[in-house]
Amino acid sequence: MASPEKSVTPDIFTVANAMADAARKHAIRYFRQISDYDRKGDDSPVTVVDKCIEAELRRLVTIHFPEHSILGEEMGAWAGNDSLWVIDPIDGTKSFITGMPLFDTLIAYVERDEPLLGIIEMPALSERWIGANGTTRKNGRICKVSGCEEIEDARIYTSSPDGFGNTDDLARYNRLSKQAAIRRFGGDCYQYALLASGHCDLVVEASLMPYDYMALVPVVENAGGYISDWQGNPLTCQSDGRVIAASSNKLWQKALSELN
């Protein structure tokens, strides 16, 4: 969790919520209305809506905090000071272009590589999680993790077996997940929101980028959960893309042992 002496100021909250509002407006306008998309260099899909949303969110940051840095999935990095906004305009583009409502917008506010505020905005579901200053709220109501402590009692998620970058990572995940009570696939970042609300207990993924995970850190931690790389280290923009989130310290430690 963010250092106690670091807190998010009201102006940051205001702009972050305005960004989420803008993302919802644009996403809902085009959801299930377009099916065209292009392929990026890594063969992942991108739509005009991804680019439109990111451009609008960058515009809002630049208007209110012109000195801040920005890192976005579609338009790369703009270097300002040590205050950084990390943006994924549509996390789950495959869901978006196939009519599945489990796409989202991710917004993180980071100071000196420490995520202080995170938003998971689910436009099609009218759900928004905001984590900061010791609290995570879903649509204004405080939410908490389940507190599950045992792997055999845990409900575990990952987005897809295809998301593991190599067979060794997949084997390590399978070794852990096959001990769990319930094993589920799909959801992209929605599974972290579900963990923050107590509906699942473990999420394990690999091959993620900073814009995929930086916003998740405050949401999970301020709900009482634990999130790190597979070695137990805090997530930063330099992390290797392997991510684990858990509903308790005990479960987190046990899951880390299984992954290693």
N, C-alpha and C positions, 0 to 999 in steps of 0.2 A: 504494500500500500504506500501511497505517497507520504513523504516525510510530514510529520505533524505540523512543522513550521510552514509548510507550503500549502496554500489554499487557493482555490479558484475564486476570483473576484466576480462581482455581479455583472460587470460588463462582458466578461468572457462567457458567462452563462447566457446572457441575452443574445449575443452574436451566435453562439453555438446552437441555441434553439431556433434562431432565425434561419440558420443554415439547414437545419433538419426540416423546418417548415417548407423551405424552398425546394429541397430534395423531394419531399412528399408530393408537392404540387406538380412538379415536372414528371415524376415517375407515374403518378396516377393518370395524368393526362394521356400518356402514351402506352400504358400497360394494356396488353392484349389488343393493341391497335397497330403495332408494327411487328414484322417478323424478319426484316432485312438486317443483316449484320456483316461486319468485316472480320478478317482474321488478323491478329497481331503477330509479331515476330515469334512469340512462343506458342502460336497456334490457338490461343484462347480467343473467344469471341468478344467483339466490342460493337456497341450500337451508337447511333447518333445521340441517344438519350444519355448514355454514359458521359459523353463529351459535353453535352449541354449542361448536365447537372454539375459536373466538375467546374466548368467555366463559371457558372453562377456562384458556386460556393467560394471559389477563389476571388471572385469580384467582391463578395461580402467581406472576406478577410481583408482584402486590400483597401477597401473603403474605411473600415473601422480600425485596422491595425496595419498600416502600410509598412511598418518596420519588421513585421513578423515574417518568418520563413514558412514555406508551404511545400508539402510533399504530397503529390496525388498520383493515382495509378495511371491515368491517361496522359497527363501533361508534365509529369516529372517533377523536378525540384526547382524551387526558387529560393535562393539563399538570402536571408535577412539576418536578424539577430538570433539569440538562443531560444526564443519563443517560437515553437513550431506547431503548425496545424498539419495533421496527417489525414488524408481524405481518400476514401474509396467510394466513388459516386454510386455505383451499383455493384455490390458484392453479391454474387450469384447471378451473373448475366445470363447463364444458361437457363436458370429458372425464369428470368424475366422474358426471354425470347420464346419460351415454350409455355407461357401462360401460368406458371406455377407462382403462387403468391409469396414464396419464401425467399424473396430477394430483399436486399436492405441497402441502406447507406450507412457507412461508418465514418465517424468524425472523432478525432482525438486532438486534444490540446496538450502539448508536451513542453516542459521546460528542462533544459540541459539533459535531455534524453530520458526524463522521468515523466511518464504519462500521468497527468493530473486530472483530466476530464475525458470521459469517453461516452459516446452516444451510439446506440444501435437503434436505427430508425427503420421500422417495417412499414413502408407506405401502404401496401395492399391490405394489411391487417389493422391499420390504425393503432399500432403499438410503438411505444418509444421508451427505451431504457436509457437513463442518464446516471452515470456513476461519477461522484466527486465529493470531496470534503467529508468523507466518512459515511456516506449514504448512497445507496442505489435506489432509484425510483423507477417504477414502470407506470407511465401515464399519471405521474404525481403521487403514487402510493409506494411506500417503502417496501422493498422486497428483500428476502434473505435466502441464502442457500439452505439445502436440506440438513446439512451436518452429518450426512452418512459417513461412516468411518471404515467400513469393511468392503473389500472388493467384491466378495460374494453377494453382498446386498446392493451393489451399485448398479445404476442404470447408465450405460456408457454410450456415447455418440462419437461418430466420426463422419465427415462429409461423404467420403467415398473411399473404397479400397484403392481406387486409381490415384488418389491424392498422395500416396506414399511414394517418395522419390525412388526407392529401390526395394528389392525383395527383402533385404535385411530389416529395414524399417517396418515393412508390412508384417514380417514374422514377429518382430518385437511387439507390435500392436496386437496381433492375434494371440500371442502368449498371454497378454494382459486381459484382453477383452473376453476371451473364452471362459475366464473365471467369473465374469460378472453375471448378475442376475438377469439383466436385459441388455441386449446389444442392438443398437439402432444405427441406421445410416441416413444421411441426407440432412439438409438444413443450413449448410454453410455457417454463418455466424449466429444464426437463430439458436443453435444448440447452446451457445454460451449464454444467451439471454435466458433460455430455459433453465440452465444451471443456476444463474443468479436468482431465479424465482423459485428454486427448489423442485423443479420438475425432472431434472436429471442430476447425476452426481459426478460424472467424469466425462471429459472431452479430450480426445487425443488426436493430433493432426501433425502433418509434416508438409514441407514444400510451400510454406506460407511466406508472404512478403510483409514488410512493415505496415503497409496500408491494410493488410488483412487482419492484423492482430493488435496493433497499438491501442485502438479504441476499446478493445475487449478487456484490457488490463484493469482500468478503473471500474468498469461495470462489474466484473467478477470480484475484485478485491474489496470494493466498498459494500458488496452484499455479503461479505464474510468468507468468500472463497479464496482459493490459491491458484495462481497461474504463473507459469514459468516455461523455460525451455526444458528439454528432456534431461538435462543435468541438474535441474533445480535452480538455475540462474535466472535473475530478473530479465524480462524481455526488454530489449532495446532495438533501435533501428539496425543494429549490427548483428542481431541474433541470427541463428542458422535456419530459422523457419520451422523448426520442430517445436510444437506447443502442446502443453498439457494443462488442463484446468480441473480442479477438484473442489468438492464441497466441504472438505475439512483438512486440517494439517495431517492428521493420521492417514487418511485415504491418499492424500497427495504423496506422502512419504512412501507408502506401500506401493503405489502405482509406479513411482520413480524407480523403486527397486526392481520391479518386474520389467521395466523398459531397459534397464541396464544390467 
